[in-house]
């Protein structure tokens, strides 16, 4: 047997796609999956926005978030994602 390496191949090859879908095909696949699971329909944009907002709420600096998501300016990240998320607890 061969030696197993940590992490999926996609994590080690920067140009390798993680998902086999792009554009409308990604939205359609995501919509089907959400429907099949019976969960709220989130667009790829909404999922990205939520993830970045959660990072902000968790206290990750805008400089780090901008680097993670590929923004060239930290000010862009701060302007778009500085809103406060409503805490789901107690609602």
PyMOL commands that place a pseudoatom at each C-alpha (Angstrom):
pseudoatom trace, name=CA, resn=UNK, resi=1, chain=A, elem=C, hetatm=0, pos=[0.000, 0.000, 0.000]
pseudoatom trace, name=CA, resn=UNK, resi=2, chain=A, elem=C, hetatm=0, pos=[1.147, 3.534, -0.722]
pseudoatom trace, name=CA, resn=UNK, resi=3, chain=A, elem=C, hetatm=0, pos=[1.692, 6.223, 1.847]
pseudoatom trace, name=CA, resn=UNK, resi=4, chain=A, elem=C, hetatm=0, pos=[-1.306, 8.484, 2.364]
pseudoatom trace, name=CA, resn=UNK, resi=5, chain=A, elem=C, hetatm=0, pos=[-0.663, 12.214, 2.282]
pseudoatom trace, name=CA, resn=UNK, resi=6, chain=A, elem=C, hetatm=0, pos=[-2.531, 14.773, 4.335]
pseudoatom trace, name=CA, resn=UNK, resi=7, chain=A, elem=C, hetatm=0, pos=[-5.112, 16.868, 2.537]
pseudoatom trace, name=CA, resn=UNK, resi=8, chain=A, elem=C, hetatm=0, pos=[-6.844, 16.444, -0.777]
pseudoatom trace, name=CA, resn=UNK, resi=9, chain=A, elem=C, hetatm=0, pos=[-4.872, 16.910, -3.992]
pseudoatom trace, name=CA, resn=UNK, resi=10, chain=A, elem=C, hetatm=0, pos=[-6.877, 20.083, -4.653]
pseudoatom trace, name=CA, resn=UNK, resi=11, chain=A, elem=C, hetatm=0, pos=[-5.389, 21.584, -1.483]
pseudoatom trace, name=CA, resn=UNK, resi=12, chain=A, elem=C, hetatm=0, pos=[-1.842, 21.030, -2.725]
pseudoatom trace, name=CA, resn=UNK, resi=13, chain=A, elem=C, hetatm=0, pos=[-2.239, 22.198, -6.330]
pseudoatom trace, name=CA, resn=UNK, resi=14, chain=A, elem=C, hetatm=0, pos=[-3.268, 25.881, -6.438]
pseudoatom trace, name=CA, resn=UNK, resi=15, chain=A, elem=C, hetatm=0, pos=[-4.665, 25.755, -9.994]
pseudoatom trace, name=CA, resn=UNK, resi=16, chain=A, elem=C, hetatm=0, pos=[-6.701, 22.570, -9.442]
pseudoatom trace, name=CA, resn=UNK, resi=17, chain=A, elem=C, hetatm=0, pos=[-10.438, 23.198, -9.200]
pseudoatom trace, name=CA, resn=UNK, resi=18, chain=A, elem=C, hetatm=0, pos=[-12.091, 22.125, -5.970]
pseudoatom trace, name=CA, resn=UNK, resi=19, chain=A, elem=C, hetatm=0, pos=[-15.552, 21.968, -7.539]
pseudoatom trace, name=CA, resn=UNK, resi=20, chain=A, elem=C, hetatm=0, pos=[-16.285, 20.747, -11.061]
pseudoatom trace, name=CA, resn=UNK, resi=21, chain=A, elem=C, hetatm=0, pos=[-18.754, 23.607, -11.627]
pseudoatom trace, name=CA, resn=UNK, resi=22, chain=A, elem=C, hetatm=0, pos=[-18.517, 27.299, -12.495]
pseudoatom trace, name=CA, resn=UNK, resi=23, chain=A, elem=C, hetatm=0, pos=[-21.011, 30.081, -13.186]
pseudoatom trace, name=CA, resn=UNK, resi=24, chain=A, elem=C, hetatm=0, pos=[-24.606, 28.993, -13.798]
pseudoatom trace, name=CA, resn=UNK, resi=25, chain=A, elem=C, hetatm=0, pos=[-23.737, 25.308, -13.386]
pseudoatom trace, name=CA, resn=UNK, resi=26, chain=A, elem=C, hetatm=0, pos=[-22.447, 26.020, -9.875]
pseudoatom trace, name=CA, resn=UNK, resi=27, chain=A, elem=C, hetatm=0, pos=[-25.608, 27.924, -8.961]
pseudoatom trace, name=CA, resn=UNK, resi=28, chain=A, elem=C, hetatm=0, pos=[-27.798, 25.111, -10.341]
pseudoatom trace, name=CA, resn=UNK, resi=29, chain=A, elem=C, hetatm=0, pos=[-25.859, 22.391, -8.511]
pseudoatom trace, name=CA, resn=UNK, resi=30, chain=A, elem=C, hetatm=0, pos=[-25.964, 24.381, -5.282]
pseudoatom trace, name=CA, resn=UNK, resi=31, chain=A, elem=C, hetatm=0, pos=[-29.717, 25.018, -5.670]
pseudoatom trace, name=CA, resn=UNK, resi=32, chain=A, elem=C, hetatm=0, pos=[-30.401, 21.305, -6.268]
pseudoatom trace, name=CA, resn=UNK, resi=33, chain=A, elem=C, hetatm=0, pos=[-28.326, 20.290, -3.258]
pseudoatom trace, name=CA, resn=UNK, resi=34, chain=A, elem=C, hetatm=0, pos=[-30.029, 22.827, -1.010]
pseudoatom trace, name=CA, resn=UNK, resi=35, chain=A, elem=C, hetatm=0, pos=[-33.454, 21.698, -2.235]
pseudoatom trace, name=CA, resn=UNK, resi=36, chain=A, elem=C, hetatm=0, pos=[-32.598, 18.031, -1.663]
pseudoatom trace, name=CA, resn=UNK, resi=37, chain=A, elem=C, hetatm=0, pos=[-31.357, 18.807, 1.857]
pseudoatom trace, name=CA, resn=UNK, resi=38, chain=A, elem=C, hetatm=0, pos=[-34.345, 21.000, 2.621]
pseudoatom trace, name=CA, resn=UNK, resi=39, chain=A, elem=C, hetatm=0, pos=[-32.215, 23.995, 3.586]
pseudoatom trace, name=CA, resn=UNK, resi=40, chain=A, elem=C, hetatm=0, pos=[-32.450, 27.667, 2.690]
pseudoatom trace, name=CA, resn=UNK, resi=41, chain=A, elem=C, hetatm=0, pos=[-31.379, 28.562, -0.849]
pseudoatom trace, name=CA, resn=UNK, resi=42, chain=A, elem=C, hetatm=0, pos=[-28.122, 30.575, -0.675]
pseudoatom trace, name=CA, resn=UNK, resi=43, chain=A, elem=C, hetatm=0, pos=[-26.356, 31.845, -3.795]
pseudoatom trace, name=CA, resn=UNK, resi=44, chain=A, elem=C, hetatm=0, pos=[-22.570, 31.449, -4.068]
pseudoatom trace, name=CA, resn=UNK, resi=45, chain=A, elem=C, hetatm=0, pos=[-22.300, 35.217, -3.517]
pseudoatom trace, name=CA, resn=UNK, resi=46, chain=A, elem=C, hetatm=0, pos=[-24.439, 35.026, -0.356]
pseudoatom trace, name=CA, resn=UNK, resi=47, chain=A, elem=C, hetatm=0, pos=[-22.361, 32.138, 0.998]
pseudoatom trace, name=CA, resn=UNK, resi=48, chain=A, elem=C, hetatm=0, pos=[-19.130, 34.058, 0.376]
pseudoatom trace, name=CA, resn=UNK, resi=49, chain=A, elem=C, hetatm=0, pos=[-20.534, 37.219, 1.945]
pseudoatom trace, name=CA, resn=UNK, resi=50, chain=A, elem=C, hetatm=0, pos=[-21.734, 35.312, 5.004]
pseudoatom trace, name=CA, resn=UNK, resi=51, chain=A, elem=C, hetatm=0, pos=[-18.405, 33.499, 5.474]
pseudoatom trace, name=CA, resn=UNK, resi=52, chain=A, elem=C, hetatm=0, pos=[-16.463, 36.758, 5.300]
pseudoatom trace, name=CA, resn=UNK, resi=53, chain=A, elem=C, hetatm=0, pos=[-18.929, 38.446, 7.671]
pseudoatom trace, name=CA, resn=UNK, resi=54, chain=A, elem=C, hetatm=0, pos=[-18.550, 35.603, 10.162]
pseudoatom trace, name=CA, resn=UNK, resi=55, chain=A, elem=C, hetatm=0, pos=[-14.751, 35.935, 9.988]
pseudoatom trace, name=CA, resn=UNK, resi=56, chain=A, elem=C, hetatm=0, pos=[-15.177, 39.641, 10.759]
pseudoatom trace, name=CA, resn=UNK, resi=57, chain=A, elem=C, hetatm=0, pos=[-17.496, 38.894, 13.693]
pseudoatom trace, name=CA, resn=UNK, resi=58, chain=A, elem=C, hetatm=0, pos=[-14.956, 36.372, 14.995]
pseudoatom trace, name=CA, resn=UNK, resi=59, chain=A, elem=C, hetatm=0, pos=[-12.383, 39.163, 15.163]
pseudoatom trace, name=CA, resn=UNK, resi=60, chain=A, elem=C, hetatm=0, pos=[-10.155, 38.187, 12.253]
pseudoatom trace, name=CA, resn=UNK, resi=61, chain=A, elem=C, hetatm=0, pos=[-8.398, 41.388, 11.108]
pseudoatom trace, name=CA, resn=UNK, resi=62, chain=A, elem=C, hetatm=0, pos=[-9.495, 42.900, 7.798]
pseudoatom trace, name=CA, resn=UNK, resi=63, chain=A, elem=C, hetatm=0, pos=[-5.929, 42.586, 6.514]
pseudoatom trace, name=CA, resn=UNK, resi=64, chain=A, elem=C, hetatm=0, pos=[-6.111, 38.786, 6.968]
pseudoatom trace, name=CA, resn=UNK, resi=65, chain=A, elem=C, hetatm=0, pos=[-9.627, 38.549, 5.508]
pseudoatom trace, name=CA, resn=UNK, resi=66, chain=A, elem=C, hetatm=0, pos=[-8.606, 40.621, 2.475]
pseudoatom trace, name=CA, resn=UNK, resi=67, chain=A, elem=C, hetatm=0, pos=[-5.663, 38.288, 1.903]
pseudoatom trace, name=CA, resn=UNK, resi=68, chain=A, elem=C, hetatm=0, pos=[-7.859, 35.160, 2.246]
pseudoatom trace, name=CA, resn=UNK, resi=69, chain=A, elem=C, hetatm=0, pos=[-10.460, 36.357, -0.263]
pseudoatom trace, name=CA, resn=UNK, resi=70, chain=A, elem=C, hetatm=0, pos=[-8.125, 38.028, -2.743]
pseudoatom trace, name=CA, resn=UNK, resi=71, chain=A, elem=C, hetatm=0, pos=[-9.060, 41.667, -2.222]
pseudoatom trace, name=CA, resn=UNK, resi=72, chain=A, elem=C, hetatm=0, pos=[-6.287, 43.996, -3.347]
pseudoatom trace, name=CA, resn=UNK, resi=73, chain=A, elem=C, hetatm=0, pos=[-7.287, 46.669, -0.822]
pseudoatom trace, name=CA, resn=UNK, resi=74, chain=A, elem=C, hetatm=0, pos=[-8.078, 46.139, 2.845]
pseudoatom trace, name=CA, resn=UNK, resi=75, chain=A, elem=C, hetatm=0, pos=[-10.339, 49.202, 2.680]
pseudoatom trace, name=CA, resn=UNK, resi=76, chain=A, elem=C, hetatm=0, pos=[-12.597, 47.358, 0.207]
pseudoatom trace, name=CA, resn=UNK, resi=77, chain=A, elem=C, hetatm=0, pos=[-13.003, 44.490, 2.648]
pseudoatom trace, name=CA, resn=UNK, resi=78, chain=A, elem=C, hetatm=0, pos=[-13.701, 46.870, 5.532]
pseudoatom trace, name=CA, resn=UNK, resi=79, chain=A, elem=C, hetatm=0, pos=[-16.248, 48.916, 3.543]
pseudoatom trace, name=CA, resn=UNK, resi=80, chain=A, elem=C, hetatm=0, pos=[-18.233, 45.889, 2.362]
pseudoatom trace, name=CA, resn=UNK, resi=81, chain=A, elem=C, hetatm=0, pos=[-18.049, 43.635, 5.414]
pseudoatom trace, name=CA, resn=UNK, resi=82, chain=A, elem=C, hetatm=0, pos=[-17.989, 45.951, 8.424]
pseudoatom trace, name=CA, resn=UNK, resi=83, chain=A, elem=C, hetatm=0, pos=[-21.705, 45.515, 9.122]
pseudoatom trace, name=CA, resn=UNK, resi=84, chain=A, elem=C, hetatm=0, pos=[-22.736, 43.621, 12.219]
pseudoatom trace, name=CA, resn=UNK, resi=85, chain=A, elem=C, hetatm=0, pos=[-24.320, 40.186, 11.925]
pseudoatom trace, name=CA, resn=UNK, resi=86, chain=A, elem=C, hetatm=0, pos=[-27.392, 39.585, 14.043]
pseudoatom trace, name=CA, resn=UNK, resi=87, chain=A, elem=C, hetatm=0, pos=[-26.702, 36.920, 16.644]
pseudoatom trace, name=CA, resn=UNK, resi=88, chain=A, elem=C, hetatm=0, pos=[-29.007, 33.935, 16.079]
pseudoatom trace, name=CA, resn=UNK, resi=89, chain=A, elem=C, hetatm=0, pos=[-29.096, 33.061, 19.790]
pseudoatom trace, name=CA, resn=UNK, resi=90, chain=A, elem=C, hetatm=0, pos=[-32.316, 33.925, 21.543]
pseudoatom trace, name=CA, resn=UNK, resi=91, chain=A, elem=C, hetatm=0, pos=[-34.297, 34.440, 18.354]
for i in range(1, 91): cmd.bond("trace and resi %d" % i, "trace and resi %d" % (i + 1))
show_as sticks, trace
zoom trace
